[in-house]
Amino acid sequence: MKSATEIIHRGEGVNRNAAPLTTPIYETTTFVFDTAAEVQAYNEGKSPKFLYSRYSNPTVQAVEQTIAALELADTALLLSSGMAATATALLALVKSADEIVCSAAIYGGTLHLLADMLPDFGIITRFASLEELAAPERVLGDKTKVLWFESPINPTLRCVDVAAIAAACRRRHVISIIDNTFASPINQQPITMDVDIVMHSVTKYLNGHSDVTAGALAGPSSLMARVDKARRMLGTILDPSAAYAIGRGLKTLSVRVERHNANALAVARWLERDKRVAKVYYPGLESHPDHQLAKRQMRGFGGMVCVDLGGAQANAERFFDRLKVFKRAASLGGVESLCSLPVLTSQWGHTDAQLVKAGVTRSMARLSIGLEDADDLIADLDQALA
């Protein structure tokens, strides 16, 4: 062969003598078949081979298997972001004239997708308050196909009865989907409480290092097959390099979450004793309205703390601007501690009525408690409150 051909083909492909300890990054768009019969078998679902990385990829699949095991699910799918996971799941499971019931206290991105975009496709969402979700069967109608909720809720850390919601949905043949991002599967496994599908913004705790944007869905094979078909058409699968980083992050998830839990509880207890703070929201505090419920359905209370400084938004902004160890940034779940103001990030664009329904005030600050020394975090909060 001439040099132009040699430089393309020489050395390419799998090294049959290599047995890697970690899953390699299969950074390839397409995969090779030996015969037409192999392609035919793949198309008929009779072959474990791979065809195209928009459909599936070995690196991505390996991490999906880990997430499925963590959530005790049949199947998991990785997607390009948490919002990609949300949109792909809903477009796969509902159609025009169907109804979604969603908790009114919900992540802002989810709310805007449901309220501002999906109505253009004829999909209507009815938002239910926390009080209404306490009697979940009453909020389900004849056209309801999906009930979407969070627990703990962003940013107030309120919790809902996961098992009760799941049971009501099962009785009415409604698909229940929970955003389990704040808890992580280390602290809460909703599928053991009969939830149908679990969603994660993998960007947060599952990755844990603030360097990859991704989402995940986990659930029964029958439902996930529908979502997988939509993922193929929408092209929302995650890139293999990002999947590799997530796989590496997952290996330390249990030890990271243990430290997040401990640090957050220490910070929350200190804040609760400080008279400069109007209110502290953390499910691990006995004063939290859902503490007993959280104890029943969670193994740990997570790394998120919400604090209300009281008064006007300027009070939260002054606190926010004075922080030194806590980084002023959106997102959460990384090794470093972050602070954000919900009205400027996760609840940006909400009307006053929507903020009230979500239980969010303009004087709130949301703290993502990282893995630093708890004493240093408390000292930073103390000086910021001065």
Sequence and secondary structure as in RCSB ss.txt:
>XXXX:A:sequence
MKSATEIIHRGEGVNRNAAPLTTPIYETTTFVFDTAAEVQAYNEGKSPKFLYSRYSNPTVQAVEQTIAALELADT
ALLLSSGMAATATALLALVKSADEIVCSAAIYGGTLHLLADMLPDFGIITRFASLEELAAPERVLGDKTKVLWFE
SPINPTLRCVDVAAIAAACRRRHVISIIDNTFASPINQQPITMDVDIVMHSVTKYLNGHSDVTAGALAGPSSLMA
RVDKARRMLGTILDPSAAYAIGRGLKTLSVRVERHNANALAVARWLERDKRVAKVYYPGLESHPDHQLAKRQMRG
FGGMVCVDLGGAQANAERFFDRLKVFKRAASLGGVESLCSLPVLTSQWGHTDAQLVKAGVTRSMARLSIGLEDAD
DLIADLDQALA
>XXXX:A:secstr
  HHHHHHHTT S  TT   SS      SB   S HHHHHHHHTT      BTTT  HHHHHHHHHHHHHTT SE
EEEESSHHHHHHHHHHHH  TT EEEEESS  HHHHHIIIIIGGGGT EEEEE HHHHTSGGGG  TTEEEEEEE
SS TTT     HHHHHHHHHHHT EEEEE TTTHHHH  GGGGT SEEEEETTTTTT SS    EEEEE HHHHH
HHHHHHHHHT B  HHHHHHHHHHHTTHHHHHHHHHHHHHHHHHHHHH TT SEEE TTSTTSTTHHHHHHH SS
  SEEEEE  SSHHHHHHHHHH SSSEE S   SSS EEE GGGTTTTT  HHHHHHHT  TTEEEEE  SS HH
HHHHHHHHHH 
